[in-house]
Amino acid sequence: MSRSSIGLSAELTAYLVDHSSPLDAVQRSLIEVTGELGEVAGMQIAPEQGAFMTMVTRLTQARRAIEVGTFTGYSALSIARGLPPDGQLLCCDVSEEWTSIARRHWERSGLSDRIDLRLGPALDTLQALPADPPFDLAFIDADKVNYASYYQELMRVVRPGGLIMVDNVLWSGRVLDPDEGDTDTRAIAAFNDMVAGDDRVETVMLPVGDGLSLIRVR
C-alpha cells in the first residue's frame, strides 16, 4: 500500500480504503511496482486521494485536464478514469524512467488514448500552451519551488469555473513553521499564503493525502 492521508493511522487508512470502491488489478500493480522503487515511492498519491480525484473529475464534468508532475502515473490514471471517452489529459514530466512505468499501466487500463504525455520542463510546456481552448481541471504535484510559477501559468489556461488541485500543501505539517524548514517547505508555505490572498479564486484546503487544495477559478 502507498502512503496514507496525513494524520490517519494504518488501521484507519485500511478501513477507509476497504469502504471505498475497490482498487482494480492495474491500480494494485502500479502501487506495488512503485513501492519497489524505494524511498522515492512516497511521491505516489494515496489510494483514497486517487479515488477522490476521480470523483472530482466526474463531478466537475471535466473534458480537458492537465497535470504537472506525473511520476509513475497513479494520479494521471485517477484523473483519466473520471474523464469521458473523448476527454483528454495532458501530463507534464521530465522523467522517462518513471513515466515508462506509467505508460505500461495506462495501456493495461485501456486509458492511454486519453493521456498525452509530454516530457520536458513543465514551465516550457505550460508557457507554450494557447489560452484557447481552455482546460477544465488541473493538478499540480511537482517540484515545490516552482508551484507558484505553475499556478500562474495554469490560471492563464484554466477556464472560469474550472478547478486547480494542488498536492502536498500541508507538507507533513511542516508548513506550520516554515522558517525552520528547507527551501521546499518555505516554497509551499509561501504558495499557500499567495493562494489564500488571491481574489481571482476561491479555495479549500483538505487533509487528503499530504494536504490537497481545491482552487476554483472565479
Steps between C-alpha positions, in 0.01 A plus 500: 500500500624851423505782752181596679335835561660722761398420859345160426623184670576194290188332640273794420652532154430132429141542622450809285636331188299183567178703516561685175469362148755216478832541326530302179792289384669786312486733799636232731779418257598865468512539879713186530741587220543855628564368851795304365673827411582559866478831685399692189173301498374750759430736209209280392161629613297300752226269365227705669635815336489328163138397555415853608661648189308262276178606669586871470579456130162338444307750713654797319426330165851588388590421140842664475742452787868568563744358753835645605710218646407145400756273673385137440154601388254424782357852512473511121322165505261636762415812299474313168249259655273795574511643149241415233613273214592801286673682788870582499764533772828675428781378729821694557809326639875476448573135584499238227577233761205566730249580225588176320337325797203732458467425128489123557220533754304750292509250214381219728215718625380576147532873565819584311301664220379762749851592619754718317839485677749775422852461633693818574501789747138558596530879490608482138201279419258726685633821351459357151132418552240728340233642730232362268362237521523522879537217749228397744722338762864513608718320753838616634732246665854583393808687627384724781712806425313543170148457638428873476624516140296196398194650668532832317533327164200278575294804595554612141371178342233370745152630425288707742321247717781250444689330781868481593600227749833533679675220691728506808364829634534382864848351441476258793407793725825686442315799350417607857861607552647577157784714640646184653460299181685454174448670166206275405323567830536875461385482139184309587416730792549806277287341228217428745509860623493627141195291408317598820542866402412460131159655435484334158418168667317332784679217677465226758790303647424139592694244712500251213833342417769744612253787478300575185378846404200539271519837328205618291566772247237773527 
